[in-house]
Amino acid sequence: MTSQTNHLRTITPSGRSQESVKNSIWHLFEEIWKSRKHIRIVFKENFRASSAGTGFGALWNYILPLVPLTIYWFLARFRVFPSFEGVDGAVFITYGVTLWFVFAGCIQIPIQVVQSRQKDSMKTAFPLIAAIMAGFANLVFETSVRLGLVSVIVLATQSWPHWGVLFLPLAMLPAIFFFGGLGLLLSLMNVIYKDVSRVTTIVLQYGIFISGVLFPLAQGGLLSFLNQFNPFYVFIEASRYLAFQGELMFTPSYIIMSILSVVIFVKALRMFYVMEYRIRGLV
């Protein structure tokens, strides 16, 4: 006769704080993997709900992400923005703004999801981290739409990217870690201080105009110096040079930001895992 032992893992709010960093991160990814089908369902539902009852229907999901880019495109065509080192201004601007929306979305989505899910957290067992991933899925969709427009502008202006653009996902991975981790940390802070989400929104709205995304910065100026500590500027500038000049701008600022991104991302995942039950009001 054989005996079988079932191993059950019981997780309590206080017990989570006793788990190692490695196990905490592993369990978060387990939650995402187990909820992958539900994440797809939530993404599809949000996709349909965002345009429900409108005349254009799902077409709005493709139009709205393009509106900001078309504004900057027209401004570039009217020479409001200069060309950047041989690259047409329309390409350089729309490409940079697309990255800005990606990084800003990595910050805003965790804040928005946690804030909205607090209201119905007692009604569903859907993990918060999985709900955030559904929000990121929408960000990926909108980014794909925007990159489609950028590709059209590249063809129209013949501002061909360098073959180094193939390494862009790897070079931008630290940026995703940095801003995604920052978004998770701010989402936790916003649970306690509701002003965090409002301050973040204001900073992002004004930040795009002083980060070098739209206008070139004078070399040696105070703003140029300060932007060496601005992660938006550092990562977007590195991406632009890699995509269109084929240069790996692994400046000291980029290296420091990349190292810091891993620290922030790991710390954020750990804190989010420990605090998730408390956020959901299960304590």
Salt bridges, closest charged atoms under 4 A:
GLU19 OE1 - HIS27 ND1 2.80
GLU30 OE1 - ARG9 NH2 3.59
GLU31 OE2 - ARG16 NH2 3.18
GLU45 OE2 - ARG48 NH2 2.48
ASP88 OD2 - ARG77 NH1 3.26
GLU142 OE1 - ARG146 NH1 3.99
GLU237 OE1 - ARG240 NH1 3.80
GLU276 OE1 - ARG16 NH1 3.28
GLU276 OE2 - ARG280 NH1 3.87
